Amino acid sequence: MSGPGPAPDPALDRPLPEPAQRRPRCGEAHCPAPVGPRPVTVTWEFEADWWRRRFGKTPRVLRHTCLCQPVSYEELTSGGVYRIRRTIVANTGLLHYLSPQTTQRGADELWELIMHGTAI
């Protein structure tokens, strides 16, 4: 099943809301900190059922953030591949994006950056 990849979502090109417009952090241990002024930018790829096409099954969720914000994250793995899923709540439904493939250590490092508000 090869062919052209999914079209990039124009929603990713929109600027983030100003910090004053973001919802306050709920304070739970699994709630990411607000994004800082100069975050590391991750190249997110539209998910388009990537896990099922690659491995024939859904991935295992290792950890996740809370759902108090319009953007949430999950650390996923299957077949030795680790990725972070970014889910955006939009008017049209949920939009899912994946970080680049990485090792467990790479996923753990990216997770920590997201949780401390230094990556987006």
C-alpha positions in Angstrom: 0.0 0.0 0.0 2.1 2.8 -1.2 1.1 6.1 -2.6 1.3 9.7 -1.8 1.4 10.6 1.9 -1.5 12.4 3.5 -1.7 16.1 3.0 -0.3 18.3 5.8 -2.9 19.9 8.0 -3.1 23.7 7.6 -4.0 23.8 11.3 -0.4 23.1 12.1 0.7 26.3 10.4 -1.5 28.5 12.5 0.3 30.3 15.4 -0.3 29.1 18.9 -2.6 31.2 21.1 -1.0 33.7 23.3 -0.3 32.4 26.8 -3.2 34.5 28.3 -5.6 32.7 26.0 -4.5 29.2 27.0 -6.4 27.3 29.7 -4.7 27.1 33.1 -2.8 24.0 34.0 -4.9 21.6 36.1 -2.0 20.7 38.3 -2.1 17.0 37.9 1.2 15.2 37.7 0.5 14.1 34.1 -0.5 17.6 32.9 2.2 19.3 30.7 3.6 22.7 31.7 2.6 25.6 29.5 4.8 26.0 26.5 7.7 28.4 27.0 8.7 31.3 24.8 11.2 29.4 22.6 10.1 25.7 22.5 11.9 23.0 20.5 9.7 22.5 17.4 8.9 18.8 16.6 8.1 17.9 13.0 4.7 16.3 13.5 3.3 13.9 10.8 -0.4 13.3 10.2 -1.1 9.9 11.7 -3.4 8.4 9.0 -3.6 5.0 10.7 0.2 4.6 10.5 0.4 1.9 13.3 -2.1 -0.4 11.6 -0.4 -0.1 8.2 3.0 -0.7 9.7 2.4 -3.4 12.3 -1.2 -4.5 11.7 -2.3 -3.5 15.2 -2.8 -0.5 17.4 0.2 0.6 19.6 0.6 0.2 23.3 0.2 3.5 25.3 3.0 3.8 27.7 1.9 7.1 29.2 -0.4 10.0 28.4 -1.1 13.6 29.5 -4.4 14.6 31.0 -7.2 16.0 28.8 -7.6 19.4 30.4 -6.0 21.2 27.5 -7.1 21.2 23.8 -3.8 19.4 22.9 -2.8 16.1 24.6 0.1 13.7 24.2 0.6 9.9 24.4 3.9 7.9 24.3 3.3 4.9 22.1 5.2 1.8 21.1 4.9 -1.2 18.9 7.5 -3.5 17.3 10.4 -1.6 19.0 9.3 1.7 17.5 8.5 4.6 19.8 6.6 7.7 18.9 4.7 10.5 20.6 1.1 11.1 19.5 -0.1 14.7 19.6 -3.9 14.9 19.6 -5.6 18.3 18.9 -9.3 18.8 19.8 -10.8 20.7 16.8 -14.3 21.7 15.8 -14.2 18.9 13.2 -13.1 16.2 15.6 -9.8 14.9 16.9 -6.6 15.4 14.8 -3.8 13.0 15.5 -0.1 13.6 14.6 3.0 11.5 15.3 6.5 12.6 16.2 9.4 11.1 14.2 10.2 7.4 15.0 12.8 7.1 17.7 14.2 4.8 20.4 12.8 4.4 23.9 15.4 6.9 25.1 14.6 9.4 22.4 10.9 9.1 23.2 11.6 9.6 26.9 13.7 12.7 26.2 11.0 14.2 24.0 8.3 13.3 26.6 10.3 15.2 29.3 10.6 18.3 26.9 6.9 18.3 26.3 6.1 17.9 30.0 8.4 20.8 30.9 6.9 23.1 28.2 10.1 23.2 26.2 8.9 21.3 23.1 5.8 21.5 21.0 
